[in-house]
Amino acid sequence: MPFAKLGLSRPVLEGVRAAGYTEPTPIQVRAIPLILAGRDVIGSAQTGTGKTAAFALPILTRLEAPAPGPRALVLEPTRELAAQVETAFRDYARFTKLRVAVVYGGVGYGAQTAALREGVDVLVATPGRLLDHLQRGQVRLDRVQFLVLDEADRMLDMGFLPDVKRIIQKCPRQRQTALFSATIPPEIETLIQWALRDPETVEIGARRMPAETIRHALYPVNSSQKTDLLLELLRRLDYDSVIVFCRTKQGADHVAALLKRHNHPVAVLHSNRTQQEREHALRGFREGRFEVLVATDIASRGLDIADVSHVINYDVPQHPEDYVHRIGRTGRALATGDALTIMTAEDAQHVAAIERFIGQKIERTKLEGFPYLYTALFEELKPGGKPLHLRRSRGARVGRGYYYGPARR
Ligand code: AMP
């Protein structure tokens, strides 16, 4: 199915071509015609599936030309996501005359207020800052025709649901609404009942499965050797860019300091950093100045960082969904990537929960030649099993160990 057959307008199709997309992803094939037809949509798709374009392209098509607005409102849980989605909208809209703006917290009001005053067709926003602008009378939502609630489960996790509801109440009842969420907990179900009208659900793949282009491996280790193993993995990995996930901000700072001492060009991303520091980290990582990004889960959802070759979970995520979101940073769209998870005996339960959640057993791997101290986890490894080669883009090989679990692909 080519893009040209989906019913998108000519300038939007030109934008798609300029973005370098040759064919629509499955969620785009399903969602674009529905949104063009005026339907409310619930999208549950894996990260990196192209969901931004799935809602942005039909909305831009329907908006056609500039008019008093905003007529499309997109709510995002974090400023990074808001900035990223705004950039995507601008890219796709470059051959239209439609105006796109973004508002989020952590920065001054001046530029945002000026943009709102000039008039916008598409407004991308985080809930808190949008409410501030509403209270200051700098924007009204009574012309909104298209409302997108993106990463709804994340907004719930971050406590934004009351804000989101207040915002929805300021939008006209007569509108079209799309909600995207990796998971649909009961609170989101209630929100759907309240805010959407006869929605059509678009679900791509099993909701819980991580992208199939990702290769997973667990690296069991005694907890006293976690940092040594991380350093050794980075030494042996032939990575282009890697995100190292930590559970806490302090942990992330600690790991970043350690990597810096070992001469890795590293940036840190977590919520205690100022907006300026976060932007500096992201930009540097995107541009390749930092090869390693150490991050907490705030960076794990939806952030579009192209070409991450590896994700290393320095800490096993405590929520199984976060595992899927974290490793969603690699293997985006149709590329492949590797996800390595360092595991200690204390993590066994969380790992079991992750394996149940994703419906597959993850390979256990040992690094050959690493001076391992004993951990009971090794009892699970089967000597004589197949050695695991971590395939890399440049053909290098990393892990050579033994794996335990079902037959590998
Ligand atoms: P998203 O799931 O919206 O965060 O998109 C993930 C990545 O896929 C982004 O880098 C998009 O630019 C890219 N992408 C979206 N749609 C397509 C497509 N049809 N073909 C190739 N890449 C795409």
Boltz pocket constraint, residues with backbone or C-beta under 6 A from the ligand:
constraints:
  - pocket:
      binder: B
      contacts: [[A, 20], [A, 21], [A, 22], [A, 23], [A, 24], [A, 25], [A, 28], [A, 46], [A, 47], [A, 48], [A, 49], [A, 50], [A, 51], [A, 52], [A, 53], [A, 302], [A, 304], [A, 306], [A, 332], [A, 333]]
      max_distance: 6.0
